[in-house]
């Protein structure tokens, strides 16, 4: 690692700076600094991610009403840091509730791919888990896990708001375990 160029970083050309910074990063990664950074910042990232969950709501059926009820004053999901967002680029959880037809399968997959990592998928209700009453229908997918990896299943038809909050508390534990493994600088890959 050539630190002799460091004080002259202002006078460097763009090519010199890029070669110096690339060499510096490669030296840090090869020396195990990445694991040290993961270990030091892991608890901070874990606390921040599990206490500020931003689900992308995909409400298609009656479970969407229960999801809305979970944010009402009686259950108050915001006290767990759940703030629903409508843009996939600002979310870390894909919350799918309702049946999934073959027509919207590609849209759900596209939304999943637009979300930044690390990301989690939640299937809420019998329709999103297994197809529900339309299990054998020609136009329905038999569960969200046919399209993308699902991290949490919230059963019920429709799933109750307290079951949803309990599920998100379990997801908080899963997020904490994810960051304890020391994989902060690596993105979780989808299917």
C-alpha positions as CSV (number, residue, x, y, z in Angstrom):
1,X,0.0,0.0,0.0
2,X,1.6,3.2,-1.2
3,X,0.7,5.9,1.3
4,X,3.3,8.3,-0.1
5,X,0.7,9.7,-2.5
6,X,-1.8,10.3,0.2
7,X,-0.8,13.9,1.1
8,X,-0.8,14.9,-2.6
9,X,-4.3,13.6,-3.3
10,X,-5.4,17.1,-4.3
11,X,-2.7,17.3,-7.0
12,X,-3.4,13.8,-8.4
13,X,-4.9,13.3,-11.8
14,X,-8.0,11.2,-12.0
15,X,-6.1,8.1,-13.3
16,X,-3.5,8.4,-10.5
17,X,-6.2,8.6,-7.9
18,X,-8.2,5.7,-9.3
19,X,-5.1,3.5,-9.4
20,X,-4.1,4.5,-5.8
21,X,-7.6,4.0,-4.4
22,X,-8.0,0.7,-6.1
23,X,-4.7,-0.5,-4.7
24,X,-5.6,0.7,-1.2
25,X,-9.0,-1.0,-1.3
26,X,-7.4,-4.3,-2.5
27,X,-4.8,-4.1,0.3
28,X,-7.5,-3.5,2.9
29,X,-9.7,-6.4,1.7
30,X,-6.7,-8.8,1.5
31,X,-5.5,-8.0,5.0
32,X,-8.8,-9.0,6.7
33,X,-9.9,-5.4,7.3
34,X,-13.3,-6.3,5.8
35,X,-14.0,-8.8,8.6
36,X,-12.9,-6.3,11.2
37,X,-15.2,-3.6,9.7
38,X,-18.1,-6.1,9.6
39,X,-17.5,-7.0,13.2
40,X,-17.3,-3.4,14.4
41,X,-20.2,-2.0,12.5
42,X,-22.4,-5.1,12.6
43,X,-24.3,-4.2,15.8
44,X,-25.0,-0.7,14.5
45,X,-26.3,-1.9,11.2
46,X,-28.3,-4.6,12.9
47,X,-30.0,-2.2,15.3
48,X,-30.7,0.3,12.5
49,X,-32.2,-2.2,10.1
50,X,-34.3,-4.1,12.5
51,X,-35.8,-0.9,14.1
52,X,-36.5,0.8,10.7
53,X,-38.2,-1.7,8.5
54,X,-39.7,-0.3,5.3
55,X,-42.0,-2.8,3.6
56,X,-43.1,-2.4,0.0
57,X,-46.8,-3.2,0.3
58,X,-48.3,-5.3,-2.5
59,X,-51.9,-5.5,-1.3
60,X,-54.1,-7.3,-3.7
61,X,-57.0,-8.8,-1.6
62,X,-58.5,-8.9,1.9
63,X,-55.1,-9.2,3.6
64,X,-54.3,-5.7,2.5
65,X,-57.1,-4.5,4.8
66,X,-55.6,-6.3,7.7
67,X,-52.2,-4.8,6.8
68,X,-53.8,-1.4,7.0
69,X,-55.5,-2.3,10.3
70,X,-52.0,-3.2,11.7
71,X,-51.0,0.5,11.2
72,X,-54.2,1.8,12.9
73,X,-54.0,3.1,16.5
74,X,-55.2,-0.2,18.0
75,X,-52.1,-2.2,16.8
76,X,-49.8,0.7,15.9
77,X,-47.1,-1.1,13.7
78,X,-45.1,2.1,13.5
79,X,-43.8,1.6,17.1
80,X,-41.8,-1.3,15.6
81,X,-40.4,1.0,12.9
82,X,-42.7,-0.3,10.1
83,X,-43.2,2.5,7.7
84,X,-44.8,1.5,4.4
85,X,-43.2,2.8,1.2
86,X,-44.4,2.7,-2.4
87,X,-41.1,2.8,-4.1
88,X,-39.0,-0.4,-4.3
89,X,-35.8,1.6,-4.2
90,X,-36.6,2.8,-0.7
91,X,-37.6,-0.5,0.8
92,X,-36.0,-3.5,2.3
93,X,-39.0,-5.9,2.7
94,X,-41.4,-7.1,0.0
95,X,-44.7,-7.7,1.7
96,X,-47.0,-9.7,-0.6
97,X,-50.6,-10.3,0.5
98,X,-53.3,-11.7,-1.7
99,X,-53.3,-14.1,-4.7
100,X,-50.6,-14.0,-7.3
101,X,-51.8,-14.4,-10.8
102,X,-49.5,-15.4,-13.7
103,X,-50.1,-12.0,-15.2
104,X,-48.4,-10.1,-12.3
105,X,-45.6,-12.7,-11.6
106,X,-43.1,-10.8,-13.7
107,X,-44.0,-7.5,-12.0
108,X,-43.4,-8.9,-8.5
109,X,-40.0,-10.3,-9.7
110,X,-39.1,-6.9,-11.2
111,X,-40.0,-5.1,-8.0
112,X,-37.9,-7.6,-6.1
113,X,-34.9,-7.0,-8.3
114,X,-35.2,-3.2,-8.0
115,X,-35.0,-3.4,-4.2
116,X,-31.5,-2.7,-2.7
117,X,-29.9,-5.4,-0.7
118,X,-30.1,-6.8,1.9
119,X,-33.8,-7.5,1.4
120,X,-36.4,-9.8,2.7
121,X,-39.6,-11.2,1.4
122,X,-42.8,-11.8,3.4
123,X,-45.8,-13.9,2.2
124,X,-48.9,-12.8,4.2
125,X,-52.1,-14.9,4.1
126,X,-53.0,-18.2,2.5
127,X,-53.2,-16.8,-1.0
128,X,-49.6,-15.6,-1.0
129,X,-48.3,-18.7,0.8
130,X,-50.0,-21.5,-1.2
131,X,-52.6,-20.0,-3.6
132,X,-55.4,-20.1,-1.0
133,X,-58.9,-21.1,-2.4
134,X,-57.5,-20.7,-5.9
135,X,-54.8,-23.4,-5.4
136,X,-55.8,-25.3,-8.5
137,X,-56.8,-22.4,-10.7
138,X,-55.1,-22.1,-14.1
139,X,-54.1,-18.5,-13.6
140,X,-52.8,-18.4,-10.0
141,X,-49.3,-19.1,-8.8
142,X,-49.2,-21.6,-5.9
143,X,-47.3,-19.4,-3.5
144,X,-44.7,-16.6,-3.6
145,X,-41.9,-19.1,-3.1
146,X,-42.4,-20.1,-6.8
147,X,-41.1,-16.7,-7.8
148,X,-38.6,-15.6,-5.2
149,X,-37.0,-16.7,-1.9
150,X,-39.4,-16.1,1.0
151,X,-38.0,-15.3,4.4
152,X,-41.2,-15.2,6.5
153,X,-44.7,-16.7,6.1
154,X,-47.6,-15.1,8.0
155,X,-50.5,-17.6,8.0
156,X,-54.2,-16.9,8.1
157,X,-57.1,-16.2,5.9
158,X,-57.0,-13.3,6.3
159,X,-53.9,-12.9,8.5
160,X,-54.8,-10.9,11.6
161,X,-52.9,-7.7,12.4
162,X,-51.5,-9.1,15.6
163,X,-50.2,-12.1,13.6
164,X,-48.5,-9.6,11.2
165,X,-46.9,-7.7,14.0
166,X,-45.7,-11.0,15.5
167,X,-44.3,-12.0,12.2
168,X,-42.4,-8.8,11.8
169,X,-41.0,-9.2,15.3
170,X,-39.7,-12.6,14.1
171,X,-38.3,-10.9,11.1
172,X,-36.5,-8.5,13.4
173,X,-34.7,-11.5,15.0
174,X,-33.8,-12.8,11.5
175,X,-32.3,-9.5,10.5
176,X,-30.3,-9.4,13.7
177,X,-29.0,-13.0,13.0
178,X,-28.2,-11.9,9.4
179,X,-25.9,-9.1,10.6
180,X,-24.3,-11.2,13.4
181,X,-23.0,-13.6,10.7
182,X,-20.8,-10.8,9.4
183,X,-22.1,-10.4,5.9
184,X,-22.6,-6.7,5.8
185,X,-20.4,-5.9,2.8
186,X,-21.9,-8.8,0.8
187,X,-25.3,-8.6,-0.8
188,X,-27.7,-11.4,-0.4
189,X,-28.4,-12.9,-3.8
190,X,-31.8,-13.8,-5.0
191,X,-32.8,-16.8,-7.0
